[in-house]
């Protein structure tokens, strides 16, 4: 059961408890892409929208929620995050922002009138236990993803403090 929980093959509140009790605090890392399968564009939406990256490749420590798109720091420490977005030609740009506890930190922006384009950004943040980090699709912008998983969100604990 621990092995299933650790590698995200099982999802339950029991797994959450087991992993948090048995995995050392310093082991926190996740990587996920926007879509589990297929291809598609999200947006434009007339309000800021929290992006939920559903294709979880790794979620060591289970600090990232594939249900809400929110990373919650389990311990105080320095964390590094990266995000990549893909734009597919059209009239709307792709603009995604990294948000910490409701405050905008960094953006990635890409606009192609035709064809594809990508943008990326990354940041190292000092987080307190319980701080949250997520990606926000800006109002009236779009993001594209497909089976190649170009739109992704990753983070890991560099060291506890």
Buried (B, 14 or more C-beta within 10 A) or exposed (E): EEEEBBEBEBBEEEBEEBBBEEBEEEEBBBBBBBBBEEEEBBBBEEEBBEBBBBBBEBBBBBBBBBEEBBBBBBBBBEBBBBBBBBBBEBEBBBBBBBBBEEEEBBBBBBBBEEEEBBBEBBBEBEBEEEBBBBBBBBEBBBBBBBEEBBBBBBBBBBEBE
